[in-house]
Amino acid sequence: MKLHIISLGMIWLGIAAAACGCDNKPQQRQPFAEAADFVCPDGARRVEIRDTSYPEFYCVGEKGRTGTWLEFDVNGRLRKRGEYKDGKLNGPWFAYHADGSIETAGQMENDERTGVWTQNYVNGVHRSEKSYKNNQLDGPIKLYYMTGELMAEGGHIAGIEEGPWKVYTPEGKLARECTLVHGEEKDCVVHDKDFQVTTYQYESKDRGPL
């Protein structure tokens, strides 16, 4: 997209956290505690790979990986969680902040992102809501400032920005709107010419999704 205040390439990359019995509240856990909580499906064997930068725990059945998959950091903090079926990621997928709260949540289907994916700042505020189809951005998208104010909204078709896009100031005022055609800006209207379309620096020193 050519909107100067948005760089989707800087956004990393909805299933509710309740789908895996998780919530978005930080929890104090022992190292690798989650690895002790899951049980492999009948007929599957448990695999533990600890001698690596990102230790993994998962199960393997006749058709490959199956059941819960967990990835940790070297200190035993849970980083990612997903579900396998017949060797492919299928079902809810989560990534976590260092404090244990959910950073990213979405749904996988045969190793591809699908449906609405959400991302949160470490303070718990929504960072983005993005729609996927066949592992590509497809459908509505909303981006937010760390304060919770809407930053931008628009849409994609098969991974390409299409249709109306709007960009807002941190105070919530409409700053710019354009129609996107195959990723190219058309018929743009600037409502706030003084709004600088650059990465926003927050007082906390954390940066937003730009």
N, C-alpha and C positions, 0 to 999 in steps of 0.2 A: 504494500500500500504506500501511496505517495504522501499521505498526510504527514507533515513534518513533526507533529507532536507525538506520533505513535510509531514505535518500532516493534512490530509483533515478533521480530526475530529476537528481541530482548526478553520476551515473555516466555517463560518456560511452561511450554506448555508452559444429571447429577444424582451420583448415588449417595444417599444419606449414610452417615457414619454408622447408623444403627444396623446396617446390613451385615457388619461383621462383629457387632457387639461393642463397637468403639464409640467414643464420643470425642468432642474437641477439647476436653479439659486435660491440662497437663497432669501427668501422674508420675509419682516417684516409684521406680521399679528397679529391681536388681538387674545386673547385666545379663542379657540373654533371657530374661524372665519369660518373655512371650514364647520362646522356643519350647519351654516346658509345658505350655498350655495346649498345644495342638496335637492331635492324634491322627495318624495316617489312616486312610480308608482301608477296608479289609483287602488283604492281598498285596498291599503296597509296602515297600520298605522305606525307612527313614534315612535321609542323607544329611550329613553335617559337614560343611566345608568351613573350617575355622582358620586355616593357615592362609589368609588372604586379607587384603585391605578392607573388603566388605564381606564378612562371613555370611554364609547362606545356610538355611535349613529348609528342606523340602522333602517330598515323598515321590517315589518312583514306582509305577505299576507296569502292567504289561504293555500299555500303549504310551509310555513315557511319564513325564511328570504329572502328578495328580494331587488334588487337595491343596492345602495351604502352603504358600511360599513366603518366607521371611528373609529380609536382608537387614544386616546390622552394620554399625560402624565398628572400628577396632576396639572401642570401649564397651561394646555390647548394647549400644542404644539402637532401638528399632528405627530403621530408615524407611523401609518400604514393606508393603504387605499386599499379596495378591492371591488369586485362586487359579489352579490349573485343572484342566480336564483334557484327557487324551493328548497330553504333551503341549497344550497351548493355553495361554492365559485366557480364562473365561470367568466373568463375574466381577465383583467389586475390587478396585485397586486403590491403594492409599500410599501417600508419602507423608513423612512426619517432620516437623521442626525438631530442633534439639531439645526443646522442653517437653516433647511428647505430644504436642497438639497437632492436629491435622493440617498439613500444608496443601496437599492436593488430593482430591477424591474424584473418582470416575468409574466407568464401566468398561471392561475389556470384552471383546468378542473375537475369538480365534486370533489372538495376538494383536488385535487392532482396537484403537479407541473408538468408542461409540457413545452416542447420547450426550448429555450435558456433563461437563467437567467443571469443577469448582476449585479455586485456589484461594488460600487465606494468607494474610500477613501474620507475622509471629504474634501480633497483638490480638488476633482473632477476627479482625475485620476482613470482609471479603476483598480479595484482590482481583479476581476475574471469574466470569462465567462464560464458558465457551462450548459450542455445540460441535460434535464430531459425527462423521459418517464415513465408513470405510477408511478410518484412520486419518481423515482430512477434516480441516475446519469446514463445517457446512451448517449454516443456520445462524441464529443470532449470537452476538458476542457483546459482553459488557465488561469494561475495565473500571477499576475504582482506585481512588487515592487512599492512602493509609488512614485518612480521617474518616473514610466511609463515603465521601462524596463521589458521585459518578464522574469518571474521567472521560470516557468515550463509549459510544455504542454504535453498532453497525451489523454487518452480516457477511457471510461467505457462501459461495457455491463452489463445491469441489475444490476447496483450498484457495480460492481467489476471491478477493474483496469485491462485493457486488452490492448495488443499491445505496440507499441513504446512509451516511455516516455523520455522526455529530460528536463534537469535542467540547469539553467543558473546562472552565477554570477551576482551581481548587475551592473556590467559593461557591461553585454550583451554577455559574452563569454560562450560557451558551456562547462559546468563543468562535466556533467555525463549523460549518456544515457543507458537505459535498455529496454529490452522487458519484458512486464508483462504477465504472464500466470496465470489466475485465482487469481490475486493479488500477485503472487510470482515473484520476480525478476529472469530474465534469461539473460544470455549473456550481462552483464553490461560492459560498457567501461567508465573508468574514464579519463577525459581530463585535469582536474585540481585537482591534489591530495591535494593541499594546501587550497582548498575551504572548509570552515567549514560549515557543514550542520546543522546549528542551526538557531534559530529565529534571524532575522536581526533587529538590533536596529538602528533606524533612528535618525538623529540629532534633529528632532522635538520631540523626546521622544515617538512618536507614533510607534506602532509596525505594521508590515506587516501581511499578512495572514498566515504566518507559525505558 
